[in-house]
Amino acid sequence: MDLYDIRGGRLDVITEEALSGDEHQELNRGFTSMEPFASVSDRGGRATRDISTFQRFSVDTNESLHFEPCEDEAPSPTGAEDGHDDVFEEQETESEIFKTRNKLQEKVAQMENFAGHLEEIFLTVEENFGRQEQHLEQHYNDVLQTLSQRYDERAAGLEEEKKGKLEALYNQLLGCGQTLDASKELIEAAQEIYRSQDKRLFLKAVMPTIKRIEEFAKEETDLRLSTPLEFSTPLADLSDVKTMMDSINVVPAPSAPVINPQMANSATQTSLRVCWSLFSDDTVEYYELYYRPVLEDTPADSTCGPDVTKVKVKETHCTVTDLLPNAQYELWVTATNTTGISPASEKALYMTVPSPPVIKQRECTSCPEAALIRWESGNPNPVDSYTVELSEMGTDGRQSGITESIVAVPTCQCLIQLQTGRRYLISVRAVNIGGPSDRSEAFTVSTTGTFFHLLEDTAHPCLSMSEDGFTMFYGDEELPLSAMAFDDNTFARCVAVLGDLIPVRGRHYWEVEVDDGTEFRIGVAYEDTQRNSYLGANNTSWCMRHILTPSRHKYEFLHNGWSPDLRITVNPVRIGVALDYEKGALSFFNVDLEQHLHTFHCHFQNYVHPCFALDNPGALTVHNGIEAPEYTFI
């Protein structure tokens, strides 16, 4: 497992301040104008304040700010006046200012929320007005277009009728002209015959002419107008125009709204902020938002699902409250106006924020340079990531105001780089699309020394653990083999147990307390060390072994079954174990005598676990989280 990058010995993390810089400036300006206090903070975080005689302020029960005049009296040199109840001690004044600042912040937040709500209502009214104006303009254009079309049709009809009348009159005029020409020709022919002097020619031409005149006289000429001069005036069908004019006062039913996908940080543990949109030409009086929880054990086609809750709102957004934490909700919305109700939108899934994680304190480890924090989520719905927050604790046990955050942690554990010799308060948040959960219960980590717990799931069945998890017992009573439960991770041959992994390549130190009559093995081992083998008998473990013989106490330093020939004259009761990853050294010490016993030199290819074993009935106690003596890493 890799460490997070470090910059200048500190974590490369995101620092979250309790207030942003702008809010600090606003509050500072506010306090400057309301109270002429002068504060000078020392290194311990305390402040000295002089109380002015001009005025003081207080916050009433309704959280409104008012001022009370103070008497013009000079303050005493100690900052207190005898016989006056309005003289505060330094800490009381500081506490009162802190409470007042918090109340002012709450008041400002309420005013900002109210202003934001008014702004949203204003925008909604403006959008509705714009849609109505567009609707009226569209109707106006449609009516003008229809009337223009009717005018063009009527003008074209009149033009056709005019053309027909003129053609009929022209044809009749041509007929009259032809008749007049024929009549004129006959008259001229008759006159020419009448003037003729030749009797013979007269008699020859007069009869045909008379016959032509008779035939012409038989033809009747229609002198009446073939077409009336008046134009017909048909009634115009403007029913559709009337319908359109009437529809101006009838608003069409809105279309189905479109519910928006959930936005980041739009939820709390018990609330969801839901937004949707509407087509621009729709007019809406109000919306109805429907929602219900999505339960995993309810079939999709079930008719007995969770109850549907309905909320009526006028804006295109709504905050739904009184919900379940870390739950999925199905939401849809309809729009309503005076004409009717729109179809329902497509359903969308929203999530409330997760429940706070639970730090597994028995599985957390630490060392002078780092800490490995493990937790469990307990959330049935997916969690996108986790955020680990830590703040340093002072020598007086107070938490510092600066909180550092490690964000986007993908799994339920995090290795954090820390500074040596400090105490930290660590908590975890779970994060999903809705936002971060509340903080978990805080866990205190000290970087004085290496701290780990024994892994009970690796312990041999004959071993039992104390309540605090740091003392192991091997009883006199032998258990039958049938009563022992073994698995792949349990030691089966050696009565042993592993400590938690030490995943930081630095220096680590812990101590083991034993007695003279106990045979034991203590050291380190890889995680995959053989469970059906003895510690020190393979190439994946290194240990110090104590054996009782009839003549003496024998000590071996075993690795891969081999031990150097060493003799220890003073039996150690408290043994120190020093692990140096960088130098590849594992050293053992007699703590009482500050005596070096032996050092293994090995290049550790992987991280190791502390390991402990009892070869005969007895007890063994592990002391960790202590500072390494100076002589251990010389």
C-alpha positions as CSV (number, residue, x, y, z in Angstrom):
1,M,0.0,0.0,0.0
2,D,1.5,3.3,-1.1
3,L,1.5,6.4,1.1
4,Y,-0.1,9.7,0.2
5,D,2.3,12.3,-1.2
6,I,3.8,14.6,1.3
7,R,4.7,18.2,0.9
8,G,7.1,19.7,3.5
9,G,6.3,16.9,6.0
10,R,2.6,17.7,5.9
11,L,-0.2,15.8,4.2
12,D,-1.1,16.9,0.7
13,V,-4.7,17.4,1.7
14,I,-7.5,19.8,1.3
15,T,-7.8,22.2,4.3
16,E,-11.4,23.0,5.3
17,E,-11.8,26.1,7.4
18,A,-14.8,26.6,9.6
19,L,-15.5,29.8,7.8
20,S,-14.3,31.1,4.4
21,G,-12.1,34.2,4.1
22,D,-15.0,36.4,3.0
23,E,-17.2,35.3,6.0
24,H,-14.2,36.0,8.3
25,Q,-13.9,39.5,6.9
26,E,-17.6,40.2,7.2
27,L,-17.7,39.0,10.8
28,N,-14.6,41.0,11.6
29,R,-16.2,44.1,10.1
30,G,-19.4,43.4,12.0
31,F,-17.6,43.0,15.3
32,T,-15.5,46.1,14.6
33,S,-18.6,48.2,14.1
34,M,-20.6,46.7,17.0
35,E,-18.0,46.3,19.7
36,P,-14.7,48.1,20.0
37,F,-13.0,45.0,21.6
38,A,-9.2,44.6,21.0
39,S,-8.0,41.0,21.0
40,V,-4.5,39.8,20.9
41,S,-4.2,36.0,20.5
42,D,-1.2,34.2,22.1
43,R,0.3,30.8,21.0
44,G,-2.0,28.9,23.2
45,G,-5.1,30.2,21.5
46,R,-6.2,32.5,24.3
47,A,-7.0,36.1,23.8
48,T,-6.8,39.3,26.0
49,R,-9.7,41.6,25.4
50,D,-10.3,45.2,26.7
51,I,-13.9,46.0,27.4
52,S,-14.9,49.4,26.0
53,T,-17.2,51.8,27.8
54,F,-19.0,53.0,24.7
55,Q,-21.6,50.2,24.2
56,R,-22.2,46.5,24.5
57,F,-24.5,44.3,22.5
58,S,-26.6,41.3,23.3
59,V,-28.7,38.8,21.4
60,D,-32.3,38.6,22.4
61,T,-34.4,35.4,22.4
62,N,-35.7,36.2,18.9
63,E,-32.1,36.5,17.7
64,S,-32.4,40.1,16.9
65,L,-29.5,42.3,17.7
66,H,-29.9,45.4,19.9
67,F,-27.6,47.8,21.7
68,E,-27.7,49.0,25.2
69,P,-25.8,52.1,26.3
70,C,-23.2,51.7,29.0
71,E,-22.2,54.2,31.5
72,D,-19.2,56.3,30.7
73,E,-16.8,55.0,33.4
74,A,-13.2,54.3,33.0
75,P,-12.3,50.6,33.2
76,S,-10.1,49.4,36.0
77,P,-6.6,48.3,35.1
78,T,-7.5,44.7,35.7
79,G,-10.4,44.8,33.3
80,A,-13.0,44.5,36.2
81,E,-14.9,47.0,38.3
82,D,-15.9,46.4,41.9
83,G,-19.7,46.2,42.5
84,H,-20.7,45.9,38.8
85,D,-22.3,42.7,37.4
86,D,-21.5,43.6,33.7
87,V,-17.8,43.0,34.1
88,F,-16.9,39.7,32.5
89,E,-14.0,37.5,33.0
90,E,-11.7,37.0,30.0
91,Q,-12.9,33.5,29.2
92,E,-16.6,34.4,29.7
93,T,-16.3,37.3,27.3
94,E,-14.6,35.1,24.8
95,S,-17.3,32.5,25.1
96,E,-20.1,35.1,24.8
97,I,-18.5,36.5,21.7
98,F,-18.2,33.1,20.2
99,K,-21.9,32.3,20.9
100,T,-22.9,35.7,19.4
101,R,-20.8,35.1,16.3
102,N,-22.5,31.7,15.8
103,K,-26.0,33.2,16.2
104,L,-25.1,36.0,13.7
105,Q,-23.8,33.4,11.3
106,E,-27.1,31.5,11.6
107,K,-29.1,34.7,11.1
108,V,-27.0,35.6,8.0
109,A,-27.5,32.1,6.6
110,Q,-31.3,32.4,7.1
111,M,-31.4,35.8,5.4
112,E,-29.3,34.4,2.5
113,N,-31.7,31.4,2.1
114,F,-34.7,33.7,2.2
115,A,-33.2,36.1,-0.4
116,G,-32.3,33.1,-2.6
117,H,-35.9,31.8,-2.3
118,L,-37.3,35.2,-3.3
119,E,-34.9,35.4,-6.2
120,E,-36.1,32.0,-7.4
121,I,-39.8,33.0,-7.1
122,F,-39.0,36.2,-9.1
123,L,-37.3,34.2,-11.8
124,T,-40.2,31.8,-12.0
125,V,-42.8,34.6,-12.3
126,E,-40.6,36.2,-15.0
127,E,-40.4,33.0,-16.9
128,N,-44.1,32.5,-16.7
129,F,-44.7,36.0,-18.0
130,G,-42.3,35.5,-20.8
131,R,-44.0,32.3,-21.8
132,Q,-47.5,33.9,-21.7
133,E,-46.2,36.9,-23.8
134,Q,-44.8,34.5,-26.4
135,H,-48.1,32.6,-26.3
136,L,-50.1,35.8,-27.1
137,E,-47.7,36.9,-29.7
138,Q,-48.0,33.5,-31.4
139,H,-51.8,33.7,-31.4
140,Y,-51.6,37.3,-32.8
141,N,-49.4,36.2,-35.6
142,D,-51.7,33.2,-36.4
143,V,-54.8,35.4,-36.5
144,L,-53.1,37.9,-38.9
145,Q,-51.9,35.1,-41.1
146,T,-55.3,33.6,-41.3
147,L,-57.0,36.9,-42.1
148,S,-54.4,37.6,-44.7
149,Q,-55.0,34.2,-46.3
150,R,-58.8,34.9,-46.4
151,Y,-58.2,38.3,-48.0
152,D,-56.0,36.8,-50.7
153,E,-58.6,34.1,-51.4
154,R,-61.4,36.7,-51.6
155,A,-59.4,39.1,-53.9
156,A,-58.5,36.2,-56.2
157,G,-62.2,35.3,-56.4
158,L,-63.2,38.8,-57.3
159,E,-60.5,38.9,-59.9
160,E,-61.9,35.7,-61.5
161,E,-65.4,37.0,-61.5
162,K,-64.4,40.3,-63.0
163,K,-62.5,38.6,-65.7
164,G,-65.5,36.4,-66.5
165,K,-67.8,39.4,-66.7
166,L,-65.5,41.4,-68.9
167,E,-65.0,38.4,-71.3
168,A,-68.8,38.0,-71.6
169,L,-69.3,41.7,-72.3
170,Y,-66.5,41.7,-74.8
171,N,-68.0,38.7,-76.7
172,Q,-71.4,40.4,-76.7
173,L,-69.8,43.6,-77.9
174,L,-68.1,41.7,-80.7
175,G,-71.5,40.2,-81.7
176,C,-73.1,43.6,-81.9
177,G,-70.2,44.9,-84.0
178,Q,-70.6,42.1,-86.5
179,T,-74.4,42.7,-86.7
180,L,-73.8,46.4,-87.3
181,D,-71.2,45.7,-90.0
182,A,-73.6,43.3,-91.7
183,S,-76.4,45.8,-91.5
184,K,-74.2,48.6,-92.9
185,E,-73.1,46.4,-95.8
186,L,-76.7,45.6,-96.8
187,I,-77.7,49.3,-96.6
188,E,-74.8,50.3,-98.8
189,A,-75.6,47.5,-101.3
190,A,-79.3,48.5,-101.4
191,Q,-78.3,52.2,-102.0
192,E,-75.9,51.2,-104.7
193,I,-78.6,49.2,-106.5
194,Y,-81.1,52.0,-106.0
195,R,-78.8,54.5,-107.7
196,S,-78.1,52.2,-110.7
197,Q,-79.3,53.6,-114.1
198,D,-79.2,50.3,-115.9
199,K,-82.6,48.7,-115.6
200,R,-81.3,45.3,-116.6
201,L,-78.6,45.3,-113.8
202,F,-81.1,46.6,-111.3
203,L,-83.5,43.8,-111.9
204,K,-80.7,41.2,-111.8
205,A,-79.3,42.4,-108.4
206,V,-82.4,43.5,-106.6
207,M,-83.8,40.1,-105.9
208,P,-80.7,38.6,-104.2
209,T,-80.3,41.7,-102.2
210,I,-83.9,41.5,-101.1
211,K,-83.5,37.9,-100.1
212,R,-80.4,38.7,-98.1
213,I,-82.3,41.5,-96.3
214,E,-85.1,39.2,-95.5
215,E,-82.7,36.6,-94.1
216,F,-80.9,39.2,-92.1
217,A,-84.2,40.5,-90.8
218,K,-85.1,37.0,-89.7
219,E,-82.0,36.9,-87.4
220,E,-82.9,38.2,-83.9
221,T,-80.2,40.2,-82.1
222,D,-80.1,39.9,-78.3
223,L,-79.6,43.4,-77.0
224,R,-79.7,42.4,-73.3
225,L,-76.5,42.3,-71.2
226,S,-75.3,38.8,-71.0
227,T,-73.8,39.2,-67.4
228,P,-75.1,41.2,-64.5
229,L,-73.1,44.3,-63.6
230,E,-73.4,43.5,-59.8
231,F,-70.7,41.3,-58.1
232,S,-71.8,38.6,-55.8
233,T,-71.1,39.1,-52.1
234,P,-70.6,35.6,-50.5
235,L,-70.4,35.3,-46.7
236,A,-66.8,34.9,-45.5
237,D,-66.2,31.8,-43.3
238,L,-64.3,33.2,-40.4
239,S,-65.2,30.5,-37.9
240,D,-61.6,29.4,-37.6
241,V,-60.5,33.0,-36.9
242,K,-63.2,33.2,-34.2
243,T,-61.9,30.0,-32.7
244,M,-58.4,31.3,-32.7
245,M,-59.5,34.6,-31.1
246,D,-61.4,32.7,-28.5
247,S,-58.4,30.4,-27.9
248,I,-56.3,33.4,-26.8
249,N,-58.1,33.2,-23.5
250,V,-57.7,29.4,-23.3
251,V,-54.2,28.3,-22.2
252,P,-53.2,24.9,-23.6
253,A,-52.4,22.1,-21.1
254,P,-48.7,21.9,-20.4
255,S,-46.4,19.3,-21.8
256,A,-44.7,16.7,-19.6
257,P,-41.9,18.3,-17.5
258,V,-38.4,16.9,-17.7
259,I,-37.0,16.0,-14.3
260,N,-33.2,16.7,-14.0
261,P,-30.6,14.2,-12.9
262,Q,-29.5,14.6,-9.4
263,M,-26.8,17.2,-8.9
264,A,-23.8,16.8,-6.6
265,N,-24.2,17.8,-3.0
266,S,-28.0,18.2,-3.4
267,A,-29.0,16.1,-0.4
268,T,-28.7,15.5,3.3
269,Q,-29.4,12.4,5.3
270,T,-33.1,13.3,5.4
271,S,-33.7,15.6,2.5
272,L,-33.3,15.9,-1.3
273,R,-33.3,19.0,-3.6
274,V,-35.0,18.1,-6.8
275,C,-35.1,20.2,-10.0
276,W,-36.9,19.9,-13.3
277,S,-37.5,21.9,-16.5
278,L,-40.4,22.7,-18.8
279,F,-40.9,23.6,-22.4
280,S,-40.7,27.4,-22.9
281,D,-44.1,27.8,-24.4
282,D,-46.0,26.2,-21.6
283,T,-47.9,28.1,-18.9
284,V,-48.0,26.4,-15.5
285,E,-49.9,27.4,-12.3
286,Y,-48.3,24.7,-10.1
287,Y,-46.4,21.4,-10.1
288,E,-47.0,18.2,-8.2
289,L,-43.9,16.2,-7.2
290,Y,-44.4,12.5,-6.5
291,Y,-41.8,10.4,-4.7
292,R,-41.4,7.0,-3.0
293,P,-38.5,5.0,-1.6
294,V,-37.0,2.2,-3.7
295,L,-36.8,-1.0,-1.7
296,E,-34.6,-3.8,-2.8
297,D,-36.9,-6.5,-1.6
298,T,-40.0,-5.2,-3.5
299,P,-40.5,-6.7,-7.0
300,A,-40.7,-4.3,-9.9
301,D,-44.2,-5.4,-10.8
302,S,-45.5,-5.5,-7.3
303,T,-48.7,-3.6,-6.5
304,C,-48.0,-3.4,-2.8
305,G,-45.0,-1.2,-3.0
306,P,-44.2,1.8,-0.7
307,D,-46.7,4.6,-0.5
308,V,-46.3,7.5,-2.9
309,T,-46.0,11.0,-1.3
310,K,-47.1,14.1,-3.2
311,V,-45.9,17.7,-2.8
312,K,-47.4,20.7,-4.5
313,V,-45.1,23.6,-5.4
314,K,-45.0,26.6,-7.7
315,E,-41.4,26.6,-8.6
316,T,-39.4,24.2,-10.8
317,H,-37.6,22.9,-7.8
318,C,-38.4,21.4,-4.4
319,T,-36.6,20.3,-1.3
320,V,-38.2,17.0,0.0
321,T,-37.7,16.4,3.7
322,D,-38.3,13.6,6.3
323,L,-36.5,11.0,4.2
324,L,-34.5,7.9,5.1
325,P,-30.7,8.2,5.2
326,N,-28.7,6.4,2.5
327,A,-31.9,5.5,0.5
328,Q,-32.8,5.7,-3.1
329,Y,-36.0,7.5,-4.1
330,E,-38.0,7.4,-7.3
331,L,-39.4,10.8,-8.3
332,W,-41.6,12.2,-11.0
333,V,-43.5,15.4,-11.6
334,T,-46.6,16.8,-13.4
335,A,-47.5,20.4,-14.3
336,T,-51.0,21.9,-14.0
337,N,-52.8,25.0,-15.3
338,T,-56.4,26.1,-15.8
339,T,-56.8,23.8,-18.8
340,G,-55.5,20.6,-17.4
341,I,-52.7,18.4,-16.1
342,S,-49.7,17.4,-18.1
343,P,-48.5,13.9,-18.5
344,A,-46.0,12.7,-15.8
345,S,-42.3,13.1,-16.4
346,E,-40.0,10.2,-16.7
347,K,-39.0,8.8,-13.3
348,A,-35.7,9.7,-11.9
349,L,-33.6,8.1,-9.1
350,Y,-32.2,10.4,-6.3
351,M,-30.1,9.3,-3.3
352,T,-29.9,10.8,0.2
353,V,-26.4,11.0,1.7
354,P,-25.0,7.8,3.3
355,S,-25.0,7.0,7.0
356,P,-21.8,7.9,8.8
357,P,-19.1,5.1,8.7
358,V,-18.0,3.3,11.8
359,I,-14.2,3.3,12.5
360,K,-13.0,-0.2,13.4
361,Q,-10.7,0.8,16.2
362,R,-9.4,-2.7,16.8
363,E,-8.2,-2.8,13.2
364,C,-6.4,0.6,13.2
365,T,-2.7,0.8,13.5
366,S,-0.3,3.7,13.9
367,C,3.4,4.5,14.1
368,P,5.5,7.6,14.6
369,E,5.1,8.5,10.9
370,A,1.7,7.4,9.8
371,A,-1.6,5.7,10.7
372,L,-3.7,3.1,8.9
373,I,-7.4,3.8,9.6
374,R,-10.0,1.2,8.7
375,W,-13.7,1.5,8.9
376,E,-16.9,-0.1,7.8
377,S,-19.6,1.6,5.7
378,G,-22.8,-0.2,6.6
379,N,-24.5,1.4,3.7
380,P,-26.5,-0.8,1.4
381,N,-26.4,1.7,-1.5
382,P,-23.2,2.5,-3.3
383,V,-20.8,5.0,-1.8
384,D,-18.7,6.9,-4.3
385,S,-15.8,7.6,-2.0
386,Y,-14.8,8.5,1.5
387,T,-13.3,11.6,3.1
388,V,-10.9,11.3,6.1
389,E,-10.7,14.4,8.3
390,L,-8.1,14.9,11.0
391,S,-7.1,17.7,13.3
392,E,-4.2,17.9,15.7
393,M,-4.8,17.9,19.4
394,G,-2.9,20.3,21.7
395,T,-1.1,19.3,24.9
396,D,-4.2,20.5,26.9
397,G,-6.4,18.0,25.0
398,R,-8.2,20.6,22.9
399,Q,-8.8,20.2,19.2
400,S,-7.2,22.6,16.9
401,G,-9.4,24.7,14.6
402,I,-7.8,23.5,11.4
403,T,-9.1,20.3,9.9
404,E,-7.2,18.5,7.1
405,S,-9.1,16.3,4.7
406,I,-8.1,13.4,2.5
407,V,-10.7,13.2,-0.2
408,A,-11.7,10.6,-2.8
409,V,-10.6,7.6,-0.8
410,P,-12.0,4.6,-2.8
411,T,-11.9,1.9,-0.1
412,C,-12.7,1.5,3.6
413,Q,-9.1,2.1,4.7
414,C,-6.6,4.9,4.4
415,L,-2.9,5.2,5.2
416,I,-2.2,8.7,6.4
417,Q,1.2,10.4,6.8
418,L,1.5,12.1,10.1
419,Q,4.1,14.0,12.2
420,T,5.9,12.2,15.0
421,G,5.0,12.7,18.6
422,R,1.6,14.2,18.0
423,R,-2.0,13.3,18.8
424,Y,-4.7,13.5,16.2
425,L,-8.5,13.3,16.2
426,I,-9.6,11.4,13.1
427,S,-13.1,10.9,11.6
428,V,-14.5,9.6,8.3
429,R,-17.3,10.7,6.0
430,A,-19.0,8.6,3.3
431,V,-19.7,10.5,0.0
432,N,-22.2,9.7,-2.8
433,I,-23.9,11.9,-5.4
434,G,-26.1,13.5,-2.8
435,G,-23.2,14.7,-0.7
436,P,-21.1,13.8,2.3
437,S,-22.4,12.0,5.4
438,D,-22.1,13.2,8.9
439,R,-18.7,12.6,10.6
440,S,-18.2,9.2,12.2
441,E,-17.3,9.0,15.8
442,A,-13.8,10.4,16.3
443,F,-10.9,8.2,16.9
444,T,-7.8,9.4,18.7
445,V,-4.4,8.4,17.2
446,S,-1.0,9.0,18.9
447,T,2.2,8.9,16.9
448,T,4.5,8.4,19.9
449,G,5.2,4.8,18.9
450,T,4.0,1.9,16.8
451,F,0.5,0.7,17.8
452,F,-1.3,-2.4,16.6
453,H,-3.8,-5.0,17.7
454,L,-3.6,-8.8,17.6
455,L,-5.5,-10.4,14.8
456,E,-7.8,-12.9,16.6
457,D,-8.8,-14.5,13.3
458,T,-5.2,-15.8,12.9
459,A,-4.9,-17.2,16.5
460,H,-4.6,-20.9,17.2
461,P,-7.8,-22.3,18.8
462,C,-5.9,-23.0,22.0
463,L,-5.1,-19.3,22.4
464,S,-7.4,-16.9,24.2
465,M,-7.2,-13.1,24.3
466,S,-7.7,-10.6,27.0
467,E,-10.5,-8.0,26.7
468,D,-8.1,-5.3,25.6
469,G,-6.6,-7.6,23.0
470,F,-3.0,-7.3,24.1
471,T,-2.5,-10.3,26.3
472,M,-2.6,-13.9,25.0
473,F,-3.1,-17.0,27.2
474,Y,-2.3,-20.7,26.6
475,G,-4.2,-22.8,29.1
476,D,-3.1,-26.0,30.8
477,E,-6.1,-27.9,29.6
478,E,-5.6,-29.5,26.2
479,L,-8.5,-29.3,23.8
480,P,-9.4,-32.3,21.8
481,L,-8.7,-32.0,18.1
482,S,-12.4,-32.3,17.3
483,A,-13.1,-29.2,19.4
484,M,-10.6,-27.0,17.4
485,A,-11.9,-25.0,14.5
486,F,-9.3,-24.3,11.9
487,D,-9.5,-22.3,8.7
488,D,-7.0,-21.2,6.0
489,N,-5.9,-18.1,8.1
490,T,-5.6,-19.8,11.4
491,F,-2.3,-21.2,12.8
492,A,-2.8,-25.0,13.0
493,R,0.5,-26.3,14.3
494,C,2.2,-23.5,16.1
495,V,0.1,-21.9,19.0
496,A,0.6,-18.5,17.5
497,V,-1.1,-15.3,16.5
498,L,-0.2,-12.4,14.2
499,G,-0.3,-8.7,15.0
500,D,-1.8,-6.3,12.5
501,L,0.3,-5.4,9.4
502,I,2.9,-2.7,9.7
503,P,2.6,-1.0,6.3
504,V,5.0,1.9,6.8
505,R,8.6,1.7,5.7
506,G,10.2,3.3,8.7
507,R,11.3,2.4,12.2
508,H,9.0,0.5,14.6
509,Y,9.3,-0.6,18.2
510,W,7.2,-2.6,20.6
511,E,7.8,-4.6,23.8
512,V,6.7,-8.1,25.0
513,E,6.4,-9.0,28.7
514,V,7.1,-12.7,29.5
515,D,8.0,-14.8,32.6
516,D,10.8,-17.3,33.2
517,G,8.6,-20.3,32.9
518,T,7.0,-19.6,29.5
519,E,8.4,-20.9,26.3
520,F,7.6,-18.4,23.6
521,R,8.5,-17.2,20.1
522,I,8.3,-13.5,19.2
523,G,9.3,-11.7,16.0
524,V,7.9,-10.8,12.6
525,A,6.4,-12.8,9.7
526,Y,5.1,-12.2,6.2
527,E,1.4,-12.2,5.7
528,D,1.6,-15.5,3.7
529,T,3.7,-17.3,6.3
530,Q,2.7,-21.0,6.5
531,R,0.0,-21.6,9.1
532,N,0.9,-25.3,9.5
533,S,4.6,-24.5,10.3
534,Y,6.4,-23.2,13.4
535,L,7.5,-19.5,13.5
536,G,11.2,-19.3,12.5
537,A,11.2,-22.7,10.8
538,N,10.6,-21.2,7.4
539,N,11.9,-18.4,5.2
540,T,8.9,-16.1,5.8
541,S,9.4,-15.6,9.6
542,W,12.0,-14.3,12.0
543,C,11.7,-14.9,15.7
544,M,13.4,-15.1,19.1
545,R,12.6,-18.4,20.8
546,H,12.8,-19.3,24.5
547,I,13.2,-23.0,25.5
548,L,13.3,-24.4,29.0
549,T,15.8,-27.2,29.4
550,P,16.7,-29.1,32.6
551,S,19.9,-27.2,32.9
552,R,19.3,-23.7,31.7
553,H,17.2,-21.3,29.7
554,K,18.0,-21.5,26.0
555,Y,17.4,-18.7,23.5
556,E,17.4,-19.1,19.8
557,F,17.1,-16.6,17.0
558,L,15.4,-18.5,14.2
559,H,15.0,-17.9,10.5
560,N,14.4,-20.7,8.0
561,G,15.2,-23.2,10.8
562,W,18.7,-21.9,11.5
563,S,19.9,-20.0,14.5
564,P,23.4,-18.6,15.5
565,D,25.1,-20.0,18.5
566,L,24.4,-17.4,21.2
567,R,24.0,-17.7,25.0
568,I,22.2,-15.1,27.1
569,T,23.1,-15.1,30.7
570,V,20.4,-12.9,32.1
571,N,16.9,-14.0,31.3
572,P,14.9,-11.0,29.8
573,V,11.5,-10.4,31.3
574,R,10.6,-7.5,29.0
575,I,11.9,-7.8,25.5
576,G,12.1,-4.9,23.1
577,V,11.6,-5.6,19.4
578,A,12.9,-2.9,16.9
579,L,12.1,-3.2,13.2
580,D,13.9,-1.0,10.7
581,Y,12.5,-1.4,7.2
582,E,15.0,0.8,5.5
583,K,18.1,-0.9,7.0
584,G,16.5,-4.3,6.8
585,A,17.1,-4.9,10.5
586,L,15.1,-6.7,13.2
587,S,16.7,-6.3,16.7
588,F,15.9,-7.8,20.1
589,F,16.7,-6.1,23.4
590,N,16.6,-6.8,27.1
591,V,14.7,-3.7,28.1
592,D,15.6,-3.8,31.8
593,L,19.3,-4.0,31.1
594,E,19.2,-1.9,27.9
595,Q,21.1,-4.9,26.4
596,H,21.2,-5.8,22.8
597,L,20.5,-9.5,22.2
598,H,20.6,-10.1,18.5
599,T,19.8,-8.5,15.1
600,F,18.6,-10.1,11.9
601,H,19.8,-8.4,8.8
602,C,17.4,-9.1,5.9
603,H,15.9,-7.1,3.0
604,F,12.2,-7.3,3.7
605,Q,10.5,-7.7,0.3
606,N,7.1,-7.2,1.7
607,Y,5.5,-5.6,4.8
608,V,5.5,-7.8,7.9
609,H,3.2,-8.7,10.8
610,P,4.4,-8.9,14.4
611,C,4.1,-12.5,15.4
612,F,3.8,-14.2,18.9
613,A,3.6,-17.8,19.9
614,L,3.5,-19.9,23.1
615,D,5.1,-23.3,23.1
616,N,3.8,-24.3,26.5
617,P,1.0,-23.0,28.8
618,G,1.5,-19.5,29.9
619,A,0.8,-15.9,29.1
620,L,2.4,-13.1,27.0
621,T,1.6,-9.4,27.0
622,V,2.3,-7.0,24.2
623,H,3.1,-3.3,25.0
624,N,2.9,-1.0,22.0
625,G,2.3,2.6,21.2
626,I,5.4,3.5,23.3
627,E,8.4,5.6,22.2
628,A,11.5,3.7,21.2
629,P,14.5,4.0,23.5
630,E,17.5,5.9,22.2
631,Y,19.7,2.8,22.1
632,T,17.4,0.7,19.8
633,F,18.3,2.4,16.5
634,I,21.9,3.4,17.0
